[in-house]
Amino acid sequence: MKLSASGQFTTYYAPFEHINENAKVVLCGITPGIQQAVIAIRAAQAAIEKGLSQDEVLAIAKQTASFAGSMRKNLVAMLDHVGLHRYLGIQSTSALFGERADLVHYTSALRNPVLSNGKNYSGGANMARIDYLWQSASSGLKTEIDVLPNDAVFVPLGPSVDSVFERMVAERVLERSRVLIGLPHPSGANAERIAYFCERKDRAALSNKTNPDSLDQRRALIIKCIRQLDRSSARA
């Protein structure tokens, strides 16, 4: 179902509105792709056929489709590498997609699927500078932030989503200490950046497309932020 459109962008509905109001960490992608939307719709249909409640249907649809496929493996590798699992008190962030899903809220800067010229929007344009995208992102995220715990930690995925959270921090919607800015997007297209970020690939073996200095700085900053969260949690 088409919700809205502006220029090259069109937004469609998919069942991604569930919010885990008790989450300790919020994983925020760009926008659900067509494949994720199909997975969510099928999961919702299966849950409806089982006679589950609306809340249960929406929760299952979102958990099943969120960061599905290779993205999930890449995301877990990066989050474990910077130590987020230790902050959450779990052995691996892979548990966030299974037995410890109670700790996580999955979301996207653009909650519903957005297509750009009929194709999945991959964040090529700066969301914070395009009015249609910014209005959609900021209104949706603010709605979620209002009902999430005050100490929830936000993990934007990729530069385009970083730009949205940087603007929200600048507008004092969120505290900078609660946002782990700088993680590469977990897409398979980012395989080399992810491998270097996780220190599985040597600097000398990188192609010209990867900036190791930037990745080193971002990794160090995220690790520092998580350590500060650990200290704050210990004092509480």
Steps between C-alpha positions, in 0.01 A plus 500: 500500500640837394518752784661807342738621232726793416717527191702182462390360837193286576405354839301178538346336806642186660432367854799655679326717761561279807708671772674309779449755775741321737797489262853574621637537148346631178638379167412748227539423131422717199161367389352154449566368152249322279630160612467592869147630439399172336650301790313716752168467317533122474595472868200715594266287289630181664456650847145612418414148383618372840249731668757721672416849624576811296793593726644149467455504123685831463780393737556174311492673161761753606732255674489256208578758233740733680857486368434164338759303303871588479437842655425336833828306503700814412319709759561247778870482410541878527296541818686219674834642387434836670372328815131584497419144613695555823310822573174309451618207714469236227753269335437634150270752336372211289269440799320825410347313207392204710478427870579860610282686253348660810810724519474648151278723294551461126415802291595707196547871451225465240265255672305400190665386174616792286581451134714738294402496133333164560798335671595448866628826647852421618585826671691657214337835568551676834174441686554793733519743206205381290179638647274208405739244651587710805136566588419131474809394697477759775127461563521120511809486721372766740183295548714201594743696718207634704399150613844336528695495830705811574818292515449311172809500276454576129710335230458668158626288212692681230579863413151587377341398829788662690402831337147471638620429853764773485225750417279363778789537745558855375130576554525348851253222432763251622814516712819429304612250765203276412585473129775274362572687177746360247413135437526399132174385344482117531419449132701238312613780269703631796687172553848652489416787736336257740801266490737788579269641768502157667880486457481189283675665204836678498529863396753405229246270333227765467381642170497874430126506571555446873623776732676322790569818699130586508405147604768496772370829641137389490576163662698666779224755564229232522711291741559812712127576507416145609759514779347825620158335497646213705634745759172692514307175543732388781444828687122483465 
